[in-house]
């Protein structure tokens, strides 16, 4: 069975994903997702705990909403939204 199908079917939209799980869902590397987080251009995230080592979590609904906001009809529309 496809791992992505397992993740999306098994996790309700209001559940939380680790960086690795969210990256796998988006088919990005965890480092790319970390970079997007630093730049403020990625999906919303939460920090569970205190300090630099606090676990980063993503709500599956937020990840899906962010991805849907990246939907375009043409390359010219993509360039206009930048």
C-alpha positions as CSV (number, residue, x, y, z in Angstrom):
1,X,0.0,0.0,0.0
2,X,1.2,3.5,-0.8
3,X,2.7,5.1,2.3
4,X,1.1,8.5,1.5
5,X,-2.3,7.0,1.2
6,X,-1.8,5.4,4.6
7,X,-0.8,8.7,6.2
8,X,-3.7,10.7,4.8
9,X,-6.3,8.0,5.4
10,X,-5.1,7.1,8.9
11,X,-4.8,10.7,10.3
12,X,-7.8,12.9,10.8
13,X,-7.5,16.5,9.5
14,X,-7.1,17.9,13.0
15,X,-4.2,15.6,14.0
16,X,-0.6,16.7,14.1
17,X,2.4,15.6,11.9
18,X,6.1,15.8,12.7
19,X,8.4,17.7,10.3
20,X,9.4,14.4,8.6
21,X,5.7,13.3,8.2
22,X,4.6,16.7,6.9
23,X,7.6,16.7,4.4
24,X,6.7,13.2,3.2
25,X,3.1,14.2,2.8
26,X,4.2,17.2,0.7
27,X,6.9,15.2,-1.1
28,X,9.5,17.7,0.0
29,X,12.7,17.0,2.0
30,X,12.5,17.8,5.7
31,X,15.3,20.4,5.2
32,X,13.2,22.2,2.5
33,X,10.2,22.3,5.0
34,X,12.6,23.6,7.7
35,X,13.8,26.3,5.2
36,X,10.2,27.3,4.4
37,X,9.5,27.6,8.1
38,X,12.5,29.9,8.7
39,X,11.5,32.0,5.7
40,X,7.8,32.1,6.8
41,X,6.6,30.8,3.5
42,X,5.6,27.3,4.5
43,X,2.5,25.9,6.2
44,X,1.5,27.0,9.7
45,X,3.3,25.1,12.5
46,X,3.3,24.8,16.3
47,X,6.1,24.3,18.8
48,X,5.5,21.7,21.5
49,X,7.7,22.5,24.4
50,X,10.2,25.3,25.1
51,X,13.5,26.4,23.6
52,X,15.2,25.7,20.4
53,X,14.8,21.9,20.7
54,X,11.0,22.0,21.1
55,X,9.2,19.6,18.7
56,X,7.7,21.3,15.6
57,X,4.3,20.0,14.7
58,X,2.0,20.6,11.7
59,X,-1.8,20.2,11.8
60,X,-2.7,18.1,8.7
61,X,-5.5,20.6,7.9
62,X,-3.0,23.5,7.9
63,X,-0.6,21.6,5.6
64,X,-3.5,20.8,3.2
65,X,-4.7,24.4,3.3
66,X,-1.2,25.8,2.5
67,X,-0.8,23.4,-0.4
68,X,-4.3,24.2,-1.8
69,X,-3.2,27.9,-1.7
70,X,-0.4,26.9,-4.1
71,X,-2.8,25.9,-6.8
72,X,-2.6,27.6,-10.2
73,X,-4.4,27.4,-13.6
74,X,-1.4,28.6,-15.6
75,X,2.3,29.5,-15.3
76,X,1.4,33.1,-15.9
77,X,-0.9,33.0,-12.8
78,X,2.0,31.5,-10.8
79,X,4.3,34.3,-11.8
80,X,1.8,37.0,-11.0
81,X,1.2,35.6,-7.5
82,X,5.0,34.9,-7.0
